[in-house]
């Protein structure tokens, strides 16, 4: 049976009562103030305590500093009494960073105090910060509801309908076949999320976050695709402890992830994921095209190029390039059909094969790997990069475009979303740019560069020379 957190009034919850401000009553008072005092009475220890509170007591040994590893109230962990859970981020000893972690631990202890939270929400200078933080925490808890709101709007085709102008709720209910009272709940949720807005006349129109979804097939398919991810993460502890197993819908969706002979996959098996990649690839291609100077090259090989959406985008902007697509045979045929229609002539070649078992085509001064490496483990990434290195001439360039972890402005993409997505898929992991650089060096590449795309949320870019 889980015990309750220690109440703030418990003396053990604040092990340094005598030297810490007390926020438990919503006001900042000294912890020594146990009761009313005569206004004229002076505490002989008051001056010394005040000096310690303000940081002027610089002779206090580190051993007497507040313990950053003991939060004010914690749930007991099996095998440990309440209040004894160590802080895994704390730097022990007097080494570099120890005092910084101690300050951060003290800060976290204060922020976790219900009394401080009440005080911060009431104090005018901290109230905006407190409200913003509480909203952010709530959004973390309610994220699934938000995503389901977007999914319902997409499936009901609300964005496309409103692209032609505002509509009344009655008209939307008639169009969607959803009773107006129930639809009003969805519309209200969408307005709160700024996906929709209400006009002065009471009609419903596109909001600032809903307008970009109009006609955006890539985002629509991603929202639909996430249904598989939510299924796999219905019990996150199960997948964390036991792995994806045979029930993972993502593992079955990405057919090559579970196949011992990917070259034998049928068109039906590769069709769904190839279509998904083709729909979202133009967004990535635009970022890569703006970040990398393709004009300096003559022949481009796109490894794992899918249906050819990336090559199509490159070919339209750089007509001087000769293009080659390499992917699994069933996927390559889908690419051949697309590129024959979109880029007629003799400038496009298509070759089927498995980059783990077949040599890559040679004779290209540029090889691209667009969203290929992050869903493979390190050993397999090295195999791919070494195969690319073998196919390139001396001085040739490899171009890697992947969603990456540790990118400012895109932290949640790599470290949060793709971390669990790839876990559910059963292979690969998000990597920081430094990890890709290390793998490139191990594969024999040099002169590694990281051109920054305009939108790092969509992709990161790294180049290297053979």
Secondary structure as the mmCIF struct_conf table of DSSP 4:
data_model
#
loop_
_struct_conf.conf_type_id
_struct_conf.id
_struct_conf.beg_label_comp_id
_struct_conf.beg_label_asym_id
_struct_conf.beg_label_seq_id
_struct_conf.end_label_comp_id
_struct_conf.end_label_asym_id
_struct_conf.end_label_seq_id
HELX_LH_PP_P HELX_LH_PP_P1 UNK A 2 UNK A 7
TURN_TY1_P TURN_TY1_P1 UNK A 8 UNK A 9
BEND BEND1 UNK A 10 UNK A 10
HELX_RH_3T_P HELX_RH_3T_P1 UNK A 11 UNK A 13
BEND BEND2 UNK A 14 UNK A 14
TURN_TY1_P TURN_TY1_P2 UNK A 15 UNK A 16
HELX_RH_3T_P HELX_RH_3T_P2 UNK A 17 UNK A 19
BEND BEND3 UNK A 20 UNK A 20
STRN STRN1 UNK A 21 UNK A 22
TURN_TY1_P TURN_TY1_P3 UNK A 24 UNK A 25
BEND BEND4 UNK A 26 UNK A 27
STRN STRN2 UNK A 29 UNK A 30
TURN_TY1_P TURN_TY1_P4 UNK A 31 UNK A 32
BEND BEND5 UNK A 35 UNK A 35
TURN_TY1_P TURN_TY1_P5 UNK A 39 UNK A 40
TURN_TY1_P TURN_TY1_P6 UNK A 44 UNK A 45
HELX_RH_AL_P HELX_RH_AL_P1 UNK A 46 UNK A 54
TURN_TY1_P TURN_TY1_P7 UNK A 55 UNK A 55
TURN_TY1_P TURN_TY1_P8 UNK A 58 UNK A 59
HELX_RH_3T_P HELX_RH_3T_P3 UNK A 62 UNK A 64
BEND BEND6 UNK A 65 UNK A 65
TURN_TY1_P TURN_TY1_P9 UNK A 68 UNK A 69
BEND BEND7 UNK A 72 UNK A 73
TURN_TY1_P TURN_TY1_P10 UNK A 78 UNK A 79
BEND BEND8 UNK A 80 UNK A 80
TURN_TY1_P TURN_TY1_P11 UNK A 82 UNK A 83
TURN_TY1_P TURN_TY1_P12 UNK A 88 UNK A 89
HELX_LH_PP_P HELX_LH_PP_P2 UNK A 90 UNK A 92
TURN_TY1_P TURN_TY1_P13 UNK A 93 UNK A 94
BEND BEND9 UNK A 95 UNK A 95
TURN_TY1_P TURN_TY1_P14 UNK A 96 UNK A 97
HELX_RH_AL_P HELX_RH_AL_P2 UNK A 98 UNK A 111
TURN_TY1_P TURN_TY1_P15 UNK A 112 UNK A 112
HELX_RH_AL_P HELX_RH_AL_P3 UNK A 114 UNK A 122
BEND BEND10 UNK A 123 UNK A 123
HELX_RH_AL_P HELX_RH_AL_P4 UNK A 124 UNK A 155
TURN_TY1_P TURN_TY1_P16 UNK A 156 UNK A 157
HELX_RH_AL_P HELX_RH_AL_P5 UNK A 158 UNK A 162
TURN_TY1_P TURN_TY1_P17 UNK A 163 UNK A 164
STRN STRN3 UNK A 167 UNK A 167
HELX_RH_AL_P HELX_RH_AL_P6 UNK A 169 UNK A 176
TURN_TY1_P TURN_TY1_P18 UNK A 177 UNK A 177
HELX_RH_AL_P HELX_RH_AL_P7 UNK A 180 UNK A 192
TURN_TY1_P TURN_TY1_P19 UNK A 193 UNK A 194
BEND BEND11 UNK A 195 UNK A 195
STRN STRN4 UNK A 196 UNK A 198
TURN_TY1_P TURN_TY1_P20 UNK A 200 UNK A 201
BEND BEND12 UNK A 202 UNK A 202
STRN STRN5 UNK A 204 UNK A 206
TURN_TY1_P TURN_TY1_P21 UNK A 208 UNK A 210
HELX_RH_3T_P HELX_RH_3T_P4 UNK A 211 UNK A 213
TURN_TY1_P TURN_TY1_P22 UNK A 214 UNK A 215
HELX_RH_AL_P HELX_RH_AL_P8 UNK A 217 UNK A 232
TURN_TY1_P TURN_TY1_P23 UNK A 233 UNK A 235
HELX_RH_AL_P HELX_RH_AL_P9 UNK A 236 UNK A 242
BEND BEND13 UNK A 244 UNK A 244
HELX_RH_3T_P HELX_RH_3T_P5 UNK A 245 UNK A 247
HELX_RH_AL_P HELX_RH_AL_P10 UNK A 249 UNK A 253
BEND BEND14 UNK A 254 UNK A 254
HELX_RH_3T_P HELX_RH_3T_P6 UNK A 255 UNK A 257
BEND BEND15 UNK A 258 UNK A 258
BEND BEND16 UNK A 260 UNK A 260
HELX_RH_3T_P HELX_RH_3T_P7 UNK A 262 UNK A 264
HELX_RH_AL_P HELX_RH_AL_P11 UNK A 267 UNK A 291
BEND BEND17 UNK A 292 UNK A 292
HELX_RH_3T_P HELX_RH_3T_P8 UNK A 294 UNK A 296
BEND BEND18 UNK A 298 UNK A 298
STRN STRN6 UNK A 299 UNK A 303
TURN_TY1_P TURN_TY1_P24 UNK A 304 UNK A 304
TURN_TY1_P TURN_TY1_P25 UNK A 306 UNK A 307
BEND BEND19 UNK A 308 UNK A 308
HELX_RH_AL_P HELX_RH_AL_P12 UNK A 309 UNK A 317
TURN_TY1_P TURN_TY1_P26 UNK A 319 UNK A 320
STRN STRN7 UNK A 322 UNK A 327
HELX_RH_AL_P HELX_RH_AL_P13 UNK A 329 UNK A 342
BEND BEND20 UNK A 343 UNK A 343
BEND BEND21 UNK A 345 UNK A 347
STRN STRN8 UNK A 348 UNK A 352
TURN_TY1_P TURN_TY1_P27 UNK A 355 UNK A 357
BEND BEND22 UNK A 358 UNK A 358
HELX_LH_PP_P HELX_LH_PP_P3 UNK A 359 UNK A 361
BEND BEND23 UNK A 365 UNK A 365
STRN STRN9 UNK A 366 UNK A 370
BEND BEND24 UNK A 371 UNK A 371
BEND BEND25 UNK A 373 UNK A 373
TURN_TY1_P TURN_TY1_P28 UNK A 374 UNK A 375
BEND BEND26 UNK A 376 UNK A 376
HELX_RH_AL_P HELX_RH_AL_P14 UNK A 378 UNK A 391
BEND BEND27 UNK A 392 UNK A 392
HELX_LH_PP_P HELX_LH_PP_P4 UNK A 393 UNK A 393
TURN_TY1_P TURN_TY1_P29 UNK A 394 UNK A 395
STRN STRN10 UNK A 397 UNK A 402
STRN STRN11 UNK A 405 UNK A 405
BEND BEND28 UNK A 406 UNK A 406
TURN_TY1_P TURN_TY1_P30 UNK A 408 UNK A 409
HELX_RH_AL_P HELX_RH_AL_P15 UNK A 411 UNK A 411
HELX_RH_PI_P HELX_RH_PI_P1 UNK A 412 UNK A 418
HELX_RH_AL_P HELX_RH_AL_P16 UNK A 419 UNK A 425
TURN_TY1_P TURN_TY1_P31 UNK A 426 UNK A 426
BEND BEND29 UNK A 427 UNK A 427
STRN STRN12 UNK A 432 UNK A 432
HELX_RH_AL_P HELX_RH_AL_P17 UNK A 433 UNK A 442
TURN_TY1_P TURN_TY1_P32 UNK A 443 UNK A 444
STRN STRN13 UNK A 446 UNK A 449
HELX_LH_PP_P HELX_LH_PP_P5 UNK A 451 UNK A 453
BEND BEND30 UNK A 454 UNK A 454
TURN_TY1_P TURN_TY1_P33 UNK A 456 UNK A 458
STRN STRN14 UNK A 460 UNK A 465
#
